[in-house]
């Protein structure tokens, strides 16, 4: 092989490598973009879940407050039993 053939082969291989690197970079960019979109979707779903949970918590709190007003002795009894259970658990 002469020098020109070797140089041509080197240039051909270098072009092949550059094309492969460019294709891999494009693939990584597409993957990063897809991950960003999935992250945004997940973030929206989590925000929606958080809002629903907050609404449920507010509803439950309102209901518990209503029941406490209607039956204060029952609330005292439940609190007393819960306190006894916590005290026993903490002694162990």
MARGUKOL-317526 format. One record per residue (C-alpha): residue number from 1; x, y, z. Coordinates in pm, whole numbers, plus 50000, padded with zeros to 5 digits. Layout:
// MARGUKOL-317526
+-----+-------+-------+-------+
! seq !    c1 !    c2 !    c3 !
+-----+-------+-------+-------+
! NUM !     X !     Y !     Z !
...
+-----+-------+-------+-------+
// end
This chain:
// MARGUKOL-317526
+-----+-------+-------+-------+
! seq !    c1 !    c2 !    c3 !
+-----+-------+-------+-------+
!   1 ! 50000 ! 50000 ! 50000 !
!   2 ! 50123 ! 50342 ! 49922 !
!   3 ! 50085 ! 50652 ! 50132 !
!   4 ! 49788 ! 50787 ! 49937 !
!   5 ! 49592 ! 50465 ! 49988 !
!   6 ! 49669 ! 50464 ! 50360 !
!   7 ! 49565 ! 50830 ! 50391 !
!   8 ! 49244 ! 50759 ! 50199 !
!   9 ! 49167 ! 50462 ! 50424 !
!  10 ! 49235 ! 50675 ! 50734 !
!  11 ! 49006 ! 50953 ! 50606 !
!  12 ! 48737 ! 50700 ! 50523 !
!  13 ! 48757 ! 50548 ! 50872 !
!  14 ! 48766 ! 50894 ! 51033 !
!  15 ! 48451 ! 50993 ! 50840 !
!  16 ! 48284 ! 50670 ! 50948 !
!  17 ! 48373 ! 50739 ! 51312 !
!  18 ! 48252 ! 51100 ! 51287 !
!  19 ! 47923 ! 50985 ! 51140 !
!  20 ! 47885 ! 50731 ! 51421 !
!  21 ! 47960 ! 50994 ! 51684 !
!  22 ! 47713 ! 51237 ! 51526 !
!  23 ! 47444 ! 50968 ! 51518 !
!  24 ! 47510 ! 50880 ! 51882 !
!  25 ! 47494 ! 51247 ! 51983 !
!  26 ! 47161 ! 51284 ! 51802 !
!  27 ! 47032 ! 50970 ! 51972 !
!  28 ! 47138 ! 51099 ! 52314 !
!  29 ! 46974 ! 51435 ! 52245 !
!  30 ! 46649 ! 51261 ! 52148 !
!  31 ! 46668 ! 51045 ! 52460 !
!  32 ! 46729 ! 51348 ! 52680 !
!  33 ! 46434 ! 51526 ! 52520 !
!  34 ! 46210 ! 51223 ! 52577 !
!  35 ! 46319 ! 51204 ! 52941 !
!  36 ! 46242 ! 51573 ! 52984 !
!  37 ! 45893 ! 51520 ! 52845 !
!  38 ! 45836 ! 51222 ! 53074 !
!  39 ! 45961 ! 51427 ! 53371 !
!  40 ! 45716 ! 51706 ! 53286 !
!  41 ! 45427 ! 51458 ! 53258 !
!  42 ! 45519 ! 51298 ! 53589 !
!  43 ! 45549 ! 51637 ! 53754 !
!  44 ! 45201 ! 51732 ! 53629 !
!  45 ! 45058 ! 51403 ! 53754 !
!  46 ! 45219 ! 51450 ! 54095 !
!  47 ! 45086 ! 51806 ! 54120 !
!  48 ! 44737 ! 51682 ! 54034 !
!  49 ! 44767 ! 51402 ! 54291 !
!  50 ! 44884 ! 51652 ! 54552 !
!  51 ! 44587 ! 51879 ! 54485 !
!  52 ! 44342 ! 51588 ! 54510 !
!  53 ! 44506 ! 51473 ! 54833 !
!  54 ! 44489 ! 51824 ! 54978 !
!  55 ! 44120 ! 51847 ! 54889 !
!  56 ! 44055 ! 51507 ! 55048 !
!  57 ! 44245 ! 51611 ! 55360 !
!  58 ! 44040 ! 51929 ! 55389 !
!  59 ! 43718 ! 51730 ! 55352 !
!  60 ! 43829 ! 51478 ! 55614 !
!  61 ! 43933 ! 51755 ! 55852 !
!  62 ! 43598 ! 51928 ! 55812 !
!  63 ! 43415 ! 51602 ! 55879 !
!  64 ! 43629 ! 51529 ! 56187 !
!  65 ! 43564 ! 51880 ! 56320 !
!  66 ! 43190 ! 51834 ! 56266 !
!  67 ! 43194 ! 51500 ! 56448 !
!  68 ! 43396 ! 51648 ! 56735 !
!  69 ! 43137 ! 51922 ! 56779 !
!  70 ! 42852 ! 51672 ! 56775 !
!  71 ! 43014 ! 51414 ! 57006 !
!  72 ! 43278 ! 51575 ! 57231 !
!  73 ! 43281 ! 51289 ! 57484 !
!  74 ! 43352 ! 51033 ! 57212 !
!  75 ! 43643 ! 51245 ! 57091 !
!  76 ! 43779 ! 51264 ! 57445 !
!  77 ! 43748 ! 50885 ! 57478 !
!  78 ! 43928 ! 50820 ! 57151 !
!  79 ! 44204 ! 51063 ! 57246 !
!  80 ! 44238 ! 50897 ! 57587 !
!  81 ! 44265 ! 50547 ! 57437 !
!  82 ! 44517 ! 50669 ! 57180 !
!  83 ! 44722 ! 50824 ! 57460 !
!  84 ! 44721 ! 50498 ! 57658 !
!  85 ! 44832 ! 50303 ! 57350 !
!  86 ! 45113 ! 50550 ! 57274 !
!  87 ! 45227 ! 50541 ! 57637 !
!  88 ! 45246 ! 50161 ! 57634 !
!  89 ! 45431 ! 50154 ! 57305 !
!  90 ! 45684 ! 50410 ! 57429 !
!  91 ! 45753 ! 50210 ! 57749 !
!  92 ! 45883 ! 49912 ! 57552 !
+-----+-------+-------+-------+
// end
